[in-house]
């Protein structure tokens, strides 16, 4: 077992430590508030020249499409088989803040994202910023997708462009005040946006690949990690299970503290959906398995290897 | 003698408890029969799965036997196993959703998909390990597709 630690956000500031007196602290606080406000109204984008010379890799784009589970939200509700490649949107995602409705991301130039630039797409995927410079709500898991590279974004875009266009217009989200104000998302991003990996340490190449798939495109933590009152992930309880946002049941703990399956069990489950008792994956996990079954045996083995080195939930809560 | 007496008593107690439980559940024989069928699927899948995962060494005969059983089971005529009035809404101890009876054609189509995947596994299991491992995916997908649509989630 490799030594592994959960990353913690660095909040200590030598500048603040150096300041003495209430007045100085107040000034610093005011600056922080103004700075926070500035950040909040400034959606982030990728670097201007980040896409220069980037060659999209269609095969990798397809892998990321399935690892990312794009179709699970963006295909029409109830779509089966080939229909899942038509990303017309329309699925309602209930949450404590209201319902989010997945938009059309098919290559249709009007209803979908057909006329977006690659930079627009990368901004959306990696930064949660729309082409009009607006914040996206984190129901779109860009905080996980942001672990992908700009090359990955270009590759995924290239794959999405090969899928059928659909003219169905996107529907607005159904959010109550104040969550209907997108500005608030900027504050959310400032408070919770992840940078780097959750699980750090001396990881093997396989474990690193698994970490990329789980923490990045697979966005497993978005459901399997508990959230605080503001909807931010509790990174110190990474993958330790959470209430189901649908209100029914609980999304399971998949750290070694809650899941005693072997790596082979996990890999088989992600391929065929068979549990070690030869029951099948249920609920939304059935859709996840359908997506992950498109990946390679190596990819699934890497996910399993990574899950084995996630800090066990008991160690986190004690 | 005393030992035998104890055994008889405990046997009697078990029989009483058993019959009480049966009376309370009023289990429909069709419901228990179809659940037994699922158990037989799972047992044979367990053999194939253990081989696929490397827990059991690949042996063409063992693999082919399990796959053959599974294919035979998947081809059973199940008409009598799903009588009207045995859905999760009306019957204790079953997760069979009412949609089965309003969409019997779709339900049968899923059963045919399973028979097809099991037949493919029958061919693959006796060939080699890689073929068996590959066939697990469609088999699982066939099981899962039916459960997704026609079985109540266990939450």
Interface residues (C-beta under 8 A of the other chain):
Chain A: X244 X248 X249 X250 X262 X264 X265 X267 X268 X271 X272 X273 X274 X277 X278 X279 X280 X281 X282 X283 X286 X289 X290 X293 X297
Chain B: X41 X42 X43 X45 X46 X49 X52 X53 X54 X55 X133 X136 X137 X139 X140 X141 X143 X144 X147 X148 X151 X153 X154 X155
